[in-house]
Amino acid sequence: MRTVGTRPPSSRRRAAAPPSRPPAPRRPGSRARRLRPLVPYALLAPALLVLAAILGFPLYRLVSLSFQQYGLKELFAGRGTFIGLRNYGDILGDSFFWTVVARTVVFAAVCVGLTMVLGTLVALLLRNLARPMRVLVTAGLVAAWAMPTLTAISIWQWLFDFEFGVVNWLLTRLGVAGYEQHNWFDQPLQGFTVIVIVVVWAALPFVAITLHAGLTQVPAELEEAARVDGAGAWQVFRHITFPVLKPIFLILATLSTIWDFKVFTQVWVMLNQRPSRDYFLLGIWSYSESFGVTRYGKGAAIAVIMVLLLLGLTFFYVRQMLRAVGP
Amino acid sequence: MSRRRLARAGYNAAAVLVLVVTLFPIYWMVATGFKRGVDILSFEPRWLPIPGTLENYRAAISKPHFLEDVRNSLVVVVVTVLVSLALAFLAALAAARFRFRGQALLIVMLIVVQMVPLEALIIPIYLMLDHAGQTDRLAGIVVTYLTFVLPFSIWTLRGFIVNIPEELEEAAMVDGCTRAGAFRRILFPLVAPGLVATAVFSFILVWNDYLIAFVLLRSPEKQTLGIWLASFTTNHGTEWGAVMAGSTLFAIPAVVFFLLVQRRVVSGLTAGAVKG
């Protein structure tokens, strides 16, 4: 609830609508007063101008590029040739596209699912710990959360190193055969397992800590009452805890979807900047079409498709946010 | 009673597991950074970096162009954060404290824009900067970072300003303060922590980038620290000591700044979520 506006939104620039709060001691009809409605626009102008130039224009260019033939020749000439929907036709007609889309969706779904489930479990665990242990676990989570992506990637590369990695050593020690000198990136499925671990490890603390903060808003009496009435742990969570946390869940799941759907760096750097086509996700494919084989038009079309898929996936979140901040 | 004790033991065991999973990788990085080569390349892991060495750190910072990359990173981060903070503050003030035509549209735009992955925009941005002769220049990369730091900063700062009660300023104005005076004496001091937090968030966003610097900065003496770090990993399995030392160095600024604002991330998000 904001009583902010000194005038209703519909008032025009010079309309002298009476202010709804005691006027500032200023001569009525002064110039400053007549200019007042312009103030928000003046404040917004610099940021909006910059955004239009650095965001609006590239967005427009991205879409227009996706309708163009734009390769090395066009790069030197500085202009592309309009070819209509041919880039899109090429992509949608390519069975590789569907492979990559399916792979990207499954990858994102696995990452988001694991992050949310494990994050929830850790949040619930935190609530059940005695204070010293809780502080300790929270500190561990914060430490992992604070690691920059590139640092996290090299840490896990080292842990999964085929020769001297601790993971192979541990698996061998536990009696799992075949992990001595085992290269995890030979098989895409195993390679993606490592990448999922990196993504989830980095994302989990945020989800766990946020949910733990949200859990404090779940009334303890309500849960207690349900328990007294004979509800099991799962039922309490399902019918009492979850409904209260639902808005936070929704936001966290959507943010995770946005982050995990466009994963680039983790794959790219993990595979030493030379991922094979088996490791292509949409972002990597778009990058490699553009900068690897200099087909910028096609790369842009893939990027547009990626944005549309992402907007489709996060539609509900946007609607929710708009409801939250709406007038 | 014994059942409760059993449950407690189970919780504590799970907590230890979480601790190991979160902290061991970090410990292993730091420890490896201080280990001698023979202890790193040992089939049986050496759990403690004893006897330690600083050789890996020496190797990491004596990589070519390290100091230039530090300087580049600092310039890029500081300029990006300051520019975006200044622009975002004015815009956030308008979005939070005024009613005007197009306000709803502005808010929709700010949300939607953050959904567009920069990974998609890098192609047109690269071509535009290339056309303007600004690739491989720090100015070009600062401008590119603004595309995602600026909307984010406006959004975050707007949240901070909305949470400061309007009545405080109104009271000052009733007491004879001008709007600008109320702003300067009342609002600004209250929003200062929000400015700091937003600056730190932006710093972390920029510090975490790899793709943009990788695409836009080609010559080694113009690159940023992220590229410096990723360049280690190309010789797979050879210099783990230096990689871990470099990773530790790279993480330190991010961790320090992150600890300053970590609480705000959570409280801001949950507050907003529950309100919605």
Interface residues (C-beta under 8 A of the other chain):
Chain A: R2 T3 V4 G5 T6 R7 P8 P9 S10 R21 P22 A24 P25 R26 P37 V39 P40 Y41 L43 L44 P46 A47 L48 V50 L51 I54 L55 F57 P58 L59 R61 L62 L65 Y70 L75 G78 V122 L125 N128 L129 A130 M133 R134 L136 V137 G140 L141 V142 A143 A144 W145 A146 M147 P148 T149 L150 T151 A152 I153 S154 I155 W156 Q157 W158 L159 D161 F162 E163 F164 V166 W169 W201 P205 F206 I209 T210 A213 G214 Q217 P247 I248 L250 I251 I258 F261 K262 F264 T265 W268 V269 N272 Q273 G283 S286 Y287 S290 F291 Y296 G299 A300 A303 V304 M306 V307 L310 L311 T314 V318 Q320 M321 L322 R323 A324 V325 G326 P327
Chain B: A7 R8 Y11 N12 A14 A15 V18 L19 V21 T22 L23 P25 I26 W28 M29 T32 I40 L41 S42 F43 E44 P45 L87 A88 L90 A91 L93 A94 A95 A96 R97 F98 R99 F100 R101 Q103 A104 L106 I107 V108 I111 V112 V113 M115 V116 P117 E119 A120 L121 I122 I123 P124 I125 Y126 L127 M128 D130 H131 V143 T144 L146 T147 L150 P151 I154 V162 E166 E170 M173 V174 G176 C177 T178 R179 I204 W207 N208 Y210 L211 V215 G226 L229 A230 F232 T233 T234 H236 G237 W240 V243 M244 G246 S247 T248 F250 A251 A254 V255 F258 L259 Q262 V265 V266 S267 L269 T270 G272 A273 V274 K275 G276
